[in-house]
Amino acid sequence: MPDRGPRLALCGSTGLTQYPESLIDFVKSLPATTTLVLRSGNVSEPGLFEQVMAKLAVVLWLDVEWARPDPEGGKGATFVRDLEMVRGVDLVLAYFSTTTIIGGTAHVVEKAIDVETPVYAYGLDPDKGFVRVGEHDPHDAWGRAVPA
């Protein structure tokens, strides 16, 4: 682990309105030196998931860093933002409103895999609540720490 505290990217798909208690407990267990990296657009407000995670970070005295696309970057700027974001963190946790990994949050997962950043994906199952739907942690750096 680097000298600095851990840097975690937390991403939620559009339409996600529930937040697993296991995620909140995980964030609460992080050291005070942790930085949460959250996505936002340049013009649009952050998604509801990111807004809730930012408020949780404030309550827990954790640093928040907003990953925004380059305003001069054109149509591909959000894809570049996602790549830069996953390159600059130690862990990515992605949450989906279904058990299917789709949309812009899926792009974050794909880029994390491409650059070998540990990533865990969770989806909302109507019968079971949030379940892990994918992971890529080549050195098992976070397997015991992240939500099950």
MDTraj code that builds the backbone (N, CA, C; nanometers):
import mdtraj as md
import numpy as np

residues = "MET PRO ASP ARG GLY PRO ARG LEU ALA LEU CYS GLY SER THR GLY LEU THR GLN TYR PRO GLU SER LEU ILE ASP PHE VAL LYS SER LEU PRO ALA THR THR THR LEU VAL LEU ARG SER GLY ASN VAL SER GLU PRO GLY LEU PHE GLU GLN VAL MET ALA LYS LEU ALA VAL VAL LEU TRP LEU ASP VAL GLU TRP ALA ARG PRO ASP PRO GLU GLY GLY LYS GLY ALA THR PHE VAL ARG ASP LEU GLU MET VAL ARG GLY VAL ASP LEU VAL LEU ALA TYR PHE SER THR THR THR ILE ILE GLY GLY THR ALA HIS VAL VAL GLU LYS ALA ILE ASP VAL GLU THR PRO VAL TYR ALA TYR GLY LEU ASP PRO ASP LYS GLY PHE VAL ARG VAL GLY GLU HIS ASP PRO HIS ASP ALA TRP GLY ARG ALA VAL PRO ALA".split()
xyz = np.array([
    [0.0857, -0.1177, 0.0000],
    [0.0000, 0.0000, 0.0000],
    [0.0903, 0.1240, 0.0000],
    [0.0576, 0.2233, -0.0783],
    [0.1389, 0.3446, -0.0835],
    [0.1367, 0.4227, 0.0489],
    [0.2278, 0.5221, 0.0619],
    [0.2349, 0.6051, 0.1836],
    [0.1048, 0.6820, 0.2068],
    [0.0414, 0.7232, 0.1010],
    [-0.0856, 0.7941, 0.1130],
    [-0.1950, 0.6946, 0.1510],
    [-0.3095, 0.7475, 0.1874],
    [-0.4225, 0.6602, 0.2155],
    [-0.4768, 0.6014, 0.0866],
    [-0.5639, 0.5029, 0.0990],
    [-0.6205, 0.4414, -0.0208],
    [-0.7075, 0.5391, -0.0998],
    [-0.7075, 0.5197, -0.2295],
    [-0.7925, 0.5972, -0.3204],
    [-0.8908, 0.4989, -0.3829],
    [-1.0194, 0.5232, -0.3611],
    [-1.1235, 0.4340, -0.4097],
    [-1.2178, 0.5070, -0.5022],
    [-1.2429, 0.4478, -0.6177],
    [-1.3447, 0.4997, -0.7084],
    [-1.4746, 0.4252, -0.6789],
    [-1.5805, 0.5004, -0.6539],
    [-1.7134, 0.4447, -0.6321],
    [-1.8028, 0.4942, -0.7444],
    [-1.8657, 0.4014, -0.8150],
    [-1.9489, 0.4374, -0.9310],
    [-2.0833, 0.3680, -0.9200],
    [-2.1881, 0.4408, -0.9524],
    [-2.3219, 0.3827, -0.9529],
    [-2.3923, 0.4116, -1.0833],
    [-2.4675, 0.3142, -1.1301],
    [-2.5394, 0.3317, -1.2564],
    [-2.6576, 0.4269, -1.2389],
    [-2.6961, 0.4872, -1.3490],
    [-2.8128, 0.5750, -1.3504],
    [-2.9342, 0.4951, -1.3048],
    [-3.0172, 0.5542, -1.2246],
    [-3.1381, 0.4865, -1.1790],
    [-3.1195, 0.4108, -1.0489],
    [-2.9977, 0.4058, -0.9983],
    [-2.9722, 0.3366, -0.8722],
    [-3.0232, 0.4231, -0.7575],
    [-3.1192, 0.3710, -0.6832],
    [-3.1786, 0.4491, -0.5745],
    [-3.1661, 0.3788, -0.4394],
    [-3.1025, 0.2617, -0.4386],
    [-3.0801, 0.1902, -0.3134],
    [-2.9303, 0.1793, -0.2902],
    [-2.8931, 0.1731, -0.1632],
    [-2.7514, 0.1705, -0.1280],
    [-2.7310, 0.0595, -0.0275],
    [-2.6458, -0.0362, -0.0613],
    [-2.6303, -0.1504, 0.0295],
    [-2.5630, -0.1109, 0.1610],
    [-2.6147, -0.1653, 0.2673],
    [-2.5575, -0.1397, 0.3990],
    [-2.4120, -0.1861, 0.4030],
    [-2.3809, -0.2934, 0.3294],
    [-2.2433, -0.3439, 0.3280],
    [-2.1462, -0.2417, 0.2698],
    [-2.1890, -0.1630, 0.1722],
    [-2.1032, -0.0580, 0.1169],
    [-2.0829, 0.0528, 0.2199],
    [-2.1894, 0.0936, 0.2835],
    [-2.1789, 0.1992, 0.3845],
    [-2.0879, 0.1540, 0.4980],
    [-2.1025, 0.0297, 0.5414],
    [-2.0152, -0.0231, 0.6470],
    [-1.8700, -0.0281, 0.6004],
    [-1.8480, -0.0665, 0.4752],
    [-1.7118, -0.0719, 0.4208],
    [-1.6490, 0.0674, 0.4209],
    [-1.7222, 0.1655, 0.3720],
    [-1.6696, 0.3023, 0.3668],
    [-1.6419, 0.3523, 0.5086],
    [-1.7301, 0.3196, 0.6020],
    [-1.7091, 0.3605, 0.7414],
    [-1.5834, 0.2980, 0.8008],
    [-1.5421, 0.1820, 0.7503],
    [-1.4250, 0.1124, 0.8054],
    [-1.2923, 0.1630, 0.7476],
    [-1.2984, 0.2501, 0.6482],
    [-1.1760, 0.2969, 0.5817],
    [-1.1003, 0.3953, 0.6698],
    [-0.9672, 0.4001, 0.6536],
    [-0.8902, 0.4972, 0.7321],
    [-0.9250, 0.6410, 0.6932],
    [-0.9022, 0.7323, 0.7853],
    [-0.9342, 0.8739, 0.7638],
    [-0.8538, 0.9353, 0.6504],
    [-0.7486, 0.8691, 0.6076],
    [-0.6648, 0.9193, 0.4976],
    [-0.7166, 0.8774, 0.3608],
    [-0.8320, 0.8140, 0.3565],
    [-0.8904, 0.7651, 0.2315],
    [-0.9447, 0.8800, 0.1470],
    [-0.9297, 0.8669, 0.0167],
    [-0.9927, 0.9586, -0.0786],
    [-1.0926, 0.8796, -0.1610],
    [-1.2169, 0.9275, -0.1645],
    [-1.3174, 0.8694, -0.2534],
    [-1.3165, 0.9490, -0.3823],
    [-1.3046, 0.8795, -0.4936],
    [-1.3056, 0.9419, -0.6250],
    [-1.4408, 0.9098, -0.6878],
    [-1.5140, 1.0152, -0.7214],
    [-1.6506, 1.0023, -0.7719],
    [-1.6626, 1.0702, -0.9075],
    [-1.7489, 1.0166, -0.9924],
    [-1.7676, 1.0726, -1.1260],
    [-1.8689, 1.1862, -1.1262],
    [-1.8437, 1.2790, -1.2179],
    [-1.9378, 1.3875, -1.2419],
    [-1.9204, 1.4328, -1.3858],
    [-2.0231, 1.4939, -1.4384],
    [-2.0107, 1.5577, -1.5684],
    [-1.9604, 1.6997, -1.5504],
    [-1.9401, 1.7691, -1.6610],
    [-1.8995, 1.9097, -1.6536],
    [-2.0185, 2.0013, -1.6317],
    [-2.1288, 1.9675, -1.6931],
    [-2.2478, 2.0513, -1.6860],
    [-2.3535, 1.9865, -1.5969],
    [-2.3691, 1.8556, -1.6108],
    [-2.4722, 1.7849, -1.5349],
    [-2.4274, 1.7609, -1.3916],
    [-2.5258, 1.7483, -1.3051],
    [-2.5004, 1.7152, -1.1651],
    [-2.4518, 1.5708, -1.1563],
    [-2.3757, 1.5388, -1.0545],
    [-2.3390, 1.3984, -1.0340],
    [-2.4654, 1.3149, -1.0157],
    [-2.4551, 1.1859, -1.0457],
    [-2.5679, 1.0960, -1.0242],
    [-2.6030, 1.0866, -0.8772],
    [-2.7212, 1.0371, -0.8488],
    [-2.7686, 1.0266, -0.7114],
    [-2.6744, 0.9409, -0.6264],
    [-2.6248, 0.8309, -0.6823],
    [-2.5324, 0.7450, -0.6087],
    [-2.4089, 0.8247, -0.5658],
    [-2.3501, 0.8967, -0.6601],
    [-2.2298, 0.9750, -0.6292],
    [-2.2599, 1.0857, -0.5272],
    [-2.3764, 1.1476, -0.5371],
    [-2.4137, 1.2509, -0.4406],
    [-2.4243, 1.1937, -0.2992],
    [-2.4847, 1.0761, -0.2878],
    [-2.4989, 1.0126, -0.1570],
    [-2.3619, 0.9735, -0.1022],
    [-2.2753, 0.9183, -0.1869],
    [-2.1420, 0.8786, -0.1412],
    [-2.0599, 1.0014, -0.0985],
    [-2.0765, 1.1125, -0.1682],
    [-2.0056, 1.2350, -0.1307],
    [-2.0523, 1.2839, 0.0060],
    [-2.1821, 1.2770, 0.0325],
    [-2.2346, 1.3183, 0.1629],
    [-2.1853, 1.2262, 0.2739],
    [-2.1786, 1.0964, 0.2448],
    [-2.1252, 1.0013, 0.3426],
    [-1.9797, 1.0343, 0.3734],
    [-1.9018, 1.0653, 0.2697],
    [-1.7603, 1.0999, 0.2899],
    [-1.7462, 1.2226, 0.3799],
    [-1.8305, 1.3220, 0.3604],
    [-1.8245, 1.4434, 0.4427],
    [-1.8507, 1.4083, 0.5893],
    [-1.9507, 1.3267, 0.6145],
    [-1.9840, 1.2867, 0.7511],
    [-1.8675, 1.2113, 0.8152],
    [-1.7949, 1.1322, 0.7346],
    [-1.6850, 1.0507, 0.7862],
    [-1.5500, 1.1216, 0.7783],
    [-1.5480, 1.2453, 0.7355],
    [-1.4259, 1.3244, 0.7231],
    [-1.3286, 1.2639, 0.6213],
    [-1.3804, 1.2023, 0.5170],
    [-1.2955, 1.1486, 0.4103],
    [-1.2853, 1.2529, 0.2995],
    [-1.1736, 1.2529, 0.2298],
    [-1.1577, 1.3428, 0.1155],
    [-1.2383, 1.2916, -0.0026],
    [-1.2909, 1.3840, -0.0809],
    [-1.3626, 1.3515, -0.2042],
    [-1.2928, 1.4214, -0.3188],
    [-1.2721, 1.3491, -0.4249],
    [-1.2162, 1.4051, -0.5483],
    [-1.3152, 1.3750, -0.6602],
    [-1.3504, 1.4772, -0.7347],
    [-1.4445, 1.4603, -0.8456],
    [-1.3688, 1.4391, -0.9750],
    [-1.3987, 1.3295, -1.0432],
    [-1.3410, 1.3011, -1.1749],
    [-1.4380, 1.3562, -1.2796],
    [-1.3922, 1.4575, -1.3517],
    [-1.4765, 1.5216, -1.4530],
    [-1.4105, 1.5098, -1.5899],
    [-1.4904, 1.5014, -1.6952],
    [-1.4313, 1.4989, -1.8288],
    [-1.3700, 1.6335, -1.8647],
    [-1.2709, 1.6303, -1.9500],
    [-1.2088, 1.7531, -2.0003],
    [-1.3128, 1.8280, -2.0826],
    [-1.3447, 1.9535, -2.0485],
    [-1.4476, 2.0272, -2.1222],
    [-1.4112, 2.0491, -2.2694],
    [-1.2832, 2.0399, -2.3010],
    [-1.2387, 2.0562, -2.4402],
    [-1.2209, 1.9213, -2.5100],
    [-1.2561, 1.8121, -2.4427],
    [-1.2261, 1.6782, -2.4926],
    [-1.3212, 1.6210, -2.5950],
    [-1.4292, 1.6889, -2.6235],
    [-1.5232, 1.6388, -2.7229],
    [-1.6054, 1.5206, -2.6722],
    [-1.6636, 1.4466, -2.7701],
    [-1.7550, 1.3376, -2.7367],
    [-1.6898, 1.2262, -2.6556],
    [-1.5632, 1.2019, -2.6745],
    [-1.4954, 1.0932, -2.6040],
    [-1.4419, 1.1303, -2.4672],
    [-1.4698, 1.2516, -2.4222],
    [-1.4103, 1.3000, -2.2972],
    [-1.4508, 1.2162, -2.1755],
    [-1.5739, 1.1672, -2.1725],
    [-1.6137, 1.0873, -2.0558],
    [-1.5399, 0.9539, -2.0535],
    [-1.5103, 0.8985, -2.1706],
    [-1.4353, 0.7732, -2.1754],
    [-1.2922, 0.7940, -2.1282],
    [-1.2333, 0.9061, -2.1649],
    [-1.0981, 0.9399, -2.1186],
    [-1.1003, 0.9632, -1.9680],
    [-1.2015, 1.0324, -1.9193],
    [-1.2161, 1.0553, -1.7749],
    [-1.2180, 0.9228, -1.7000],
    [-1.2960, 0.8269, -1.7505],
    [-1.3063, 0.6969, -1.6844],
    [-1.1707, 0.6270, -1.6793],
    [-1.0972, 0.6308, -1.7894],
    [-0.9653, 0.5669, -1.7942],
    [-0.8694, 0.6332, -1.6962],
    [-0.8651, 0.7647, -1.6960],
    [-0.7763, 0.8366, -1.6039],
    [-0.8152, 0.8095, -1.4584],
    [-0.9445, 0.8007, -1.4332],
    [-0.9919, 0.7765, -1.2978],
    [-0.9438, 0.6400, -1.2482],
    [-0.9621, 0.5340, -1.3267],
    [-0.9248, 0.4007, -1.2792],
    [-0.7734, 0.3827, -1.2722],
    [-0.6995, 0.4591, -1.3518],
    [-0.5532, 0.4538, -1.3415],
    [-0.5032, 0.5176, -1.2127],
    [-0.5811, 0.6084, -1.1560],
    [-0.5363, 0.6845, -1.0392],
    [-0.5904, 0.6358, -0.9059],
    [-0.6527, 0.5175, -0.9037],
    [-0.7079, 0.4668, -0.7783],
    [-0.6521, 0.3283, -0.7478],
    [-0.6741, 0.2855, -0.6244],
    [-0.6301, 0.1533, -0.5802],
    [-0.7393, 0.0479, -0.5950],
    [-0.8645, 0.0927, -0.6038],
    [-0.9786, 0.0016, -0.6072],
    [-1.0972, 0.0720, -0.6701],
    [-1.1753, -0.0047, -0.7465],
    [-1.3011, 0.0445, -0.8033],
    [-1.4142, -0.0442, -0.7518],
    [-1.5185, 0.0184, -0.6989],
    [-1.6419, -0.0518, -0.6638],
    [-1.7519, 0.0065, -0.7509],
    [-1.8184, -0.0799, -0.8266],
    [-1.9226, -0.0360, -0.9201],
    [-2.0551, -0.1003, -0.8816],
    [-2.1595, -0.0193, -0.8789],
    [-2.2923, -0.0656, -0.8393],
    [-2.3909, -0.0413, -0.9534],
    [-2.4731, -0.1452, -0.9783],
    [-2.5689, -0.1424, -1.0885],
    [-2.7102, -0.1630, -1.0354],
    [-2.8083, -0.1045, -1.1046],
    [-2.9475, -0.1150, -1.0612],
    [-3.0095, -0.2495, -1.0984],
    [-2.9375, -0.3303, -1.1759],
    [-2.9788, -0.4672, -1.2085],
    [-2.8544, -0.5556, -1.1955],
    [-2.8711, -0.6841, -1.2208],
    [-2.7557, -0.7741, -1.2129],
    [-2.6801, -0.7811, -1.3455],
    [-2.7150, -0.6951, -1.4384],
    [-2.6456, -0.6869, -1.5667],
    [-2.5505, -0.5683, -1.5650],
    [-2.4262, -0.5925, -1.6060],
    [-2.3253, -0.4864, -1.6093],
    [-2.3383, -0.4157, -1.7442],
    [-2.4011, -0.2974, -1.7427],
    [-2.4259, -0.2236, -1.8672],
    [-2.4045, -0.0737, -1.8460],
    [-2.3967, -0.0021, -1.9567],
    [-2.3940, 0.1437, -1.9533],
    [-2.2573, 0.2026, -1.9239],
    [-2.2569, 0.3291, -1.8865],
    [-2.1332, 0.4008, -1.8597],
    [-2.0559, 0.3443, -1.7424],
    [-2.1266, 0.2937, -1.6429],
    [-2.0585, 0.2327, -1.5295],
    [-1.9880, 0.1046, -1.5728],
    [-2.0450, 0.0342, -1.6693],
    [-1.9785, -0.0845, -1.7247],
    [-1.8472, -0.0452, -1.7918],
    [-1.8433, 0.0728, -1.8531],
    [-1.7201, 0.1192, -1.9158],
    [-1.6115, 0.1383, -1.8103],
    [-1.6477, 0.1887, -1.6951],
    [-1.5510, 0.2042, -1.5859],
    [-1.4945, 0.0676, -1.5478],
    [-1.5805, -0.0322, -1.5354],
    [-1.5370, -0.1680, -1.5020],
    [-1.4409, -0.2199, -1.6085],
    [-1.4762, -0.2033, -1.7354],
    [-1.3902, -0.2497, -1.8459],
    [-1.2530, -0.1840, -1.8422],
    [-1.2503, -0.0545, -1.8200],
    [-1.1216, 0.0170, -1.8166],
    [-1.0380, -0.0260, -1.6966],
    [-1.1017, -0.0508, -1.5822],
    [-1.0280, -0.0992, -1.4649],
    [-0.9617, -0.2335, -1.4957],
    [-1.0352, -0.3207, -1.5616],
    [-0.9783, -0.4499, -1.6003],
    [-0.8612, -0.4297, -1.6960],
    [-0.8790, -0.3405, -1.7928],
    [-0.7729, -0.3145, -1.8917],
    [-0.6423, -0.2712, -1.8272],
    [-0.6505, -0.1904, -1.7211],
    [-0.5282, -0.1363, -1.6597],
    [-0.4905, -0.2098, -1.5306],
    [-0.5587, -0.3223, -1.5047],
    [-0.5262, -0.4080, -1.3898],
    [-0.5531, -0.3429, -1.2541],
    [-0.6488, -0.2508, -1.2478],
    [-0.6913, -0.1953, -1.1196],
    [-0.7979, -0.2890, -1.0621],
    [-0.7827, -0.3322, -0.9372],
    [-0.8856, -0.4196, -0.8798],
    [-1.0238, -0.3548, -0.8885],
    [-1.1210, -0.4349, -0.9316],
    [-1.2575, -0.3854, -0.9472],
    [-1.3550, -0.4939, -0.9034],
    [-1.4577, -0.4500, -0.8316],
    [-1.5650, -0.5384, -0.7882],
    [-1.6958, -0.4731, -0.8311],
    [-1.7841, -0.5550, -0.8908],
    [-1.9121, -0.5048, -0.9404],
    [-2.0259, -0.5740, -0.8654],
    [-2.1275, -0.4944, -0.8329],
    [-2.2430, -0.5429, -0.7590],
    [-2.3692, -0.5015, -0.8331],
    [-2.4676, -0.5907, -0.8337],
    [-2.5944, -0.5606, -0.8976],
    [-2.7097, -0.5844, -0.8027],
    [-2.8180, -0.5154, -0.8272],
    [-2.9363, -0.5271, -0.7424],
    [-3.0265, -0.6377, -0.7971],
    [-3.0345, -0.7463, -0.7233],
    [-3.1230, -0.8582, -0.7554],
    [-3.2544, -0.8345, -0.6810],
    [-3.3687, -0.8414, -0.7522],
    [-3.4960, -0.8096, -0.6861],
    [-3.5287, -0.9011, -0.5683],
    [-3.4750, -1.0223, -0.5668],
    [-3.5050, -1.1161, -0.4593],
    [-3.3976, -1.1206, -0.3509],
    [-3.2717, -1.0949, -0.3885],
    [-3.1603, -1.1135, -0.2957],
    [-3.0956, -0.9836, -0.2500],
    [-3.1366, -0.8717, -0.3053],
    [-3.0688, -0.7453, -0.2750],
    [-2.9402, -0.7359, -0.3571],
    [-2.8416, -0.6649, -0.3077],
    [-2.7173, -0.6481, -0.3831],
    [-2.6336, -0.7753, -0.3755],
    [-2.5882, -0.8196, -0.4932],
    [-2.5027, -0.9373, -0.5033],
    [-2.3820, -0.9022, -0.5898],
    [-2.2714, -0.9680, -0.5633],
    [-2.1522, -0.9461, -0.6460],
    [-2.1754, -1.0124, -0.7806],
    [-2.1580, -0.9346, -0.8875],
    [-2.1818, -0.9863, -1.0223],
    [-2.0535, -0.9947, -1.1050],
    [-1.9431, -0.9495, -1.0498],
    [-1.8162, -0.9604, -1.1200],
    [-1.7040, -0.9033, -1.0370],
    [-1.5837, -0.9499, -1.0677],
    [-1.4657, -0.8974, -0.9991],
    [-1.3424, -0.9259, -1.0823],
    [-1.2443, -0.8416, -1.0634],
    [-1.1122, -0.8606, -1.1239],
    [-1.0121, -0.7998, -1.0273],
    [-0.9446, -0.8872, -0.9551],
    [-0.8464, -0.8447, -0.8549],
    [-0.7283, -0.9414, -0.8672],
    [-0.6413, -0.9171, -0.9667],
    [-0.5380, -1.0140, -1.0029],
    [-0.4475, -1.0593, -0.8883],
    [-0.4237, -0.9751, -0.7903],
    [-0.3351, -1.0106, -0.6797],
    [-0.4118, -1.0270, -0.5484],
    [-0.5449, -1.0345, -0.5566],
    [-0.6315, -1.0477, -0.4403],
    [-0.5967, -0.9458, -0.3317],
    [-0.5739, -0.8227, -0.3758],
    [-0.5349, -0.7161, -0.2836],
    [-0.6496, -0.6714, -0.1933],
    [-0.7726, -0.6849, -0.2410],
    [-0.8884, -0.6319, -0.1679],
    [-0.9934, -0.7356, -0.1342],
    [-0.9727, -0.8597, -0.1761],
    [-1.0756, -0.9632, -0.1652],
    [-1.1347, -0.9820, -0.0273],
    [-1.0520, -0.9704, 0.0767],
    [-1.1017, -0.9908, 0.2135],
    [-1.1669, -0.8651, 0.2712],
    [-1.1423, -0.7513, 0.2099],
    [-1.1889, -0.6244, 0.2665],
    [-1.3204, -0.5760, 0.2074],
    [-1.3407, -0.5993, 0.0789],
    [-1.4579, -0.5424, 0.0122],
    [-1.5860, -0.6131, 0.0536],
    [-1.7001, -0.5482, 0.0305],
    [-1.8278, -0.6153, 0.0608],
    [-1.8391, -0.7487, -0.0132],
    [-1.8985, -0.8470, 0.0534],
    [-1.9114, -0.9826, -0.0034],
    [-2.0015, -0.9871, -0.1222],
])
top = md.Topology()
chain = top.add_chain()
for i, resn in enumerate(residues, 1):
    res = top.add_residue(resn, chain, resSeq=i)
    for name in ("N", "CA", "C"):
        top.add_atom(name, md.element.get_by_symbol(name[0]), res)
traj = md.Trajectory(xyz[None], top)
